[in-house]
């Protein structure tokens, strides 16, 4: 497949795979800034974050100027799918923190992980589901068991 034949999803995913960790961490911070700024003056509430608004935020983030990179916008089915996956990731974060503004840049690296997985057609929740499955089968510790001895 030549460079001209890549889909926007391939271009973005390849860029994410090749970028150094510091770049991805910086991008996570930028994504957080774009998201918090995409809802006007007020900080967004969890109920404003829908698959559609998440898709808008993803494209706003992709449209940012980057040194040496012009990332394409997502559209159609890919944008809808990515918005859905990233929004699902946000719903997990919503259980942990009261408002989106309280989500750390570290947590946003997870958001970018979900975004990348959706571009490659991989389920970002597979690892979490596997872990939950292992925990279900793990032996239960007695709650009165004192580890301090």
N, C-alpha and C positions, 0 to 999 in steps of 0.2 A: 504494500500500500504506500503510495507516494505522499509527500507532505500535503499536497493540495487535496487529497481525498479524505483526510481525517475529519471526523465530525467535531463540532464544537466541544462535545463531552470528552472526546479523545484528547483534544488539544489541551483542555484544562486539566484533565486527570494526569496526562503525561507531565505537564508543567509541575503539578503538585508532587509527583513522584520524584522528579529530578531536583526539586528545590531543596536547598539545605534546611536543616531543622530550624535555624534562626529565622529564616525567611518565613517558614510556615508559622512560627510563633508570632512573628510580626504581623503576618496576614490574619491570624486569629484575632489579634488586637484590633486590626483594621476592620475586620468583619463585625466585631462587637461594636465599634464606633459607628459603622454604617447602619447596623441594625437599630441601635439606640437613637440614631439621628433620623431614621426613615419614617418616624411616626409623628413628625412635627415637633413642637416645642416640648410637649410633655413626654416623660419617659413612658415607653410602652408597658402595657399590662399584659399578662399572659393571655387573656381572652382576645386581645387584638392580634395575636400571632396565630395565623391560620396558614394552611398550605399555600394559599394564593399570596398572602403578604410575605411569607417566607421566600417564595419564588421571586418576588419583587426585590427583597433584600439581597438575595443571591446575585441577581443581575446588577443591582446597584454596586455591590462589592466587586463584581467582575469588571464593571465599567471604570473602576478607579485607574488612575495612571500608575503604571509601574515602569521602572527603569528597564528598558530593553524588552518589555513584553506587552503585547496587546492581546488581552484575553477576549475571546468571542462571548457574546451573550447566549444564553440558552433560550430555546423557544419550544413551543408546542408540547408534545408528549414528554420530552426530556425535562423541560422546565417543570411541568406538573409533577412528574415522578420525583425529581430532586426536591421540590418544595414539600412534597408529602413526607419524604424520608427525613429531611432536616427538621421539619415540623414535629415529627414523631420523636426525634432526638430531644427537641425542646420540651416536649411533654414530659420526658423523664426528668429533665432539669427542673421543671415546674414543681415537681413533687419535693425537690430539695430546697429550693430558694423561693422567697416570697415574690420577688419581681425580677424581670429580665435584667434590670440594671445591676442586680447583685451577683449575676453570673460572672465568674472570674475569666480572665484570658485563658488560664489553663483549661477550664471547662470548654472554652470555645475551640481549643485544638481538637476536642472530641467532636464538636459540631463540624469542623472541617473534615474530620475523619468520616463522618456520616455522609457529608457532601461528596467526598471522593468515592466512597463505596457506591453511592447511587449513580455516579457517572460511569463506573465500571460494571454496574449491574450486580453488585455483591450486596448481601444483606449485612448491614453494619451491626445488627442485633444478634447475629448468629453466635458470636463469642459470648455475649451476655446470656443467651438462652442455654448454651452449653454449660456455662458456669452454674446457672440456676439448676440445671438438671443434675450436675455433679453434687451440688449441695443437698438436693433432695435425697440422694442416695447415700450421703455421708452419714456415719453413725451419729446419733444424737448424744450430746454430753448431758449428764445430769446437771440440772441447774443449781443443785446444792453442793456440787463438787467444788472444793476449795483448792485452787491452784497454788496458793501461797504456802501451803503445807502446814 
